[in-house]
Amino acid sequence: QMQLVESGGGEVQAGGSLTLSCESSGDTSDNYCMGWFRQVPGKEREGVASIATGIGSTVYLDSVKGRFTISHDNVKRTLYLQMESLKPEDTAMYYCAADFNGWCMYTDYVESRQFEFWGQGILVTVSS
């Protein structure tokens, strides 16, 4: 089983930048997907971005396109989410996830039910 631990969250002013990290350990795969999700109280968890680690293809939520960048370092086994031009509506708990089935290579959206392994979540707060 893979274990995931997020870091890098915190509070930032609107228009600012923040980068989240997700360090993985345990079992891995040559070609798999990793993703970032976010959730606020009373709302469904939404997929923010995903990446196919073997080929580097990415998928983004429409509202973050052009502002967020997902990447993965295969040597460090660390997933990143670079967030720029942050807005108050980006405030949420952010979760790192992994999927060994590789479905992100065949979809144009990030769906939580496709991911098997999850981190504990980390809070991002964007002030007006």
C-alpha positions in Angstrom: 0.0 0.0 0.0 1.1 3.6 -0.7 1.2 6.2 2.1 0.8 9.9 1.3 1.6 12.9 3.4 0.8 16.5 2.3 2.7 19.6 3.4 3.0 23.3 2.4 -0.4 24.5 3.3 -1.2 27.7 5.1 -2.7 31.2 4.7 -2.0 33.5 1.8 -3.5 36.7 0.5 -5.6 36.8 -2.6 -3.4 37.0 -5.7 -0.6 35.3 -3.9 1.1 31.9 -4.5 1.5 28.7 -2.6 3.0 25.3 -3.4 1.7 22.1 -1.9 3.8 18.9 -1.6 2.8 15.3 -1.2 5.5 12.8 -0.2 4.7 9.1 -1.0 6.2 5.9 0.5 5.5 2.2 0.2 4.4 0.4 -2.9 4.5 2.2 -6.3 4.0 1.5 -10.0 5.8 2.3 -13.2 2.7 4.0 -14.7 0.1 5.5 -12.3 -1.9 8.6 -11.6 -1.6 11.1 -8.8 -4.1 13.9 -8.1 -5.1 16.8 -5.9 -8.6 17.2 -4.6 -10.2 19.8 -2.4 -13.2 20.0 -0.2 -15.1 22.6 1.9 -17.8 21.8 4.6 -21.2 21.1 3.0 -19.8 20.6 -0.5 -18.7 17.5 -2.5 -15.0 16.8 -2.9 -13.8 18.1 -6.3 -10.9 17.1 -8.4 -8.4 19.9 -8.9 -5.7 18.3 -11.1 -4.2 14.9 -12.0 -1.0 13.7 -13.6 0.1 10.4 -15.2 3.5 10.0 -13.7 4.8 7.7 -16.5 4.1 10.1 -19.4 3.4 13.5 -17.7 0.0 14.1 -19.1 -2.2 16.3 -17.0 -5.9 17.2 -16.4 -7.2 20.3 -14.6 -10.4 21.6 -13.1 -11.7 24.4 -15.4 -11.6 27.0 -12.6 -7.9 26.5 -11.9 -6.6 26.2 -15.5 -3.8 28.7 -16.1 -3.3 29.3 -12.4 -2.4 25.9 -11.0 0.4 23.5 -12.2 0.7 19.9 -11.1 4.0 18.0 -11.3 5.7 14.9 -10.0 9.3 14.1 -9.2 9.8 10.4 -9.7 13.1 10.3 -7.9 11.9 12.1 -4.8 8.5 10.4 -5.1 6.9 13.8 -4.4 3.8 15.3 -6.0 3.5 19.1 -6.2 0.7 21.6 -6.8 1.9 25.1 -7.7 -0.9 27.5 -7.1 -0.7 31.1 -8.4 -3.2 34.0 -8.5 -5.0 32.5 -5.6 -8.6 33.5 -5.0 -10.7 33.3 -1.8 -12.8 30.5 -3.4 -9.7 28.4 -3.5 -9.9 28.1 0.3 -10.4 24.4 1.2 -8.8 21.3 2.6 -6.6 19.9 -0.1 -6.0 16.1 -0.4 -3.3 14.2 -2.3 -4.4 10.9 -3.9 -2.9 8.0 -6.0 -4.5 5.6 -8.5 -2.5 2.6 -9.8 -5.2 1.8 -12.4 -4.1 4.8 -14.6 -7.5 6.0 -15.6 -6.4 9.7 -15.6 -4.7 8.9 -19.0 -8.1 8.3 -20.5 -10.3 11.0 -18.9 -10.7 14.8 -19.2 -11.8 15.3 -15.6 -10.5 14.3 -12.1 -12.9 11.9 -10.3 -12.3 10.9 -6.7 -13.7 7.3 -7.1 -10.8 6.5 -9.5 -8.3 7.0 -6.7 -7.4 4.3 -4.1 -4.9 5.9 -1.8 -5.4 9.2 0.1 -3.4 11.6 2.3 -4.8 13.2 5.4 -5.5 16.6 3.9 -4.0 20.0 4.5 -5.7 23.4 4.8 -5.2 26.3 2.4 -6.8 29.6 3.3 -6.9 32.5 0.9 -7.7 35.9 2.5 -9.5 38.7 0.6 
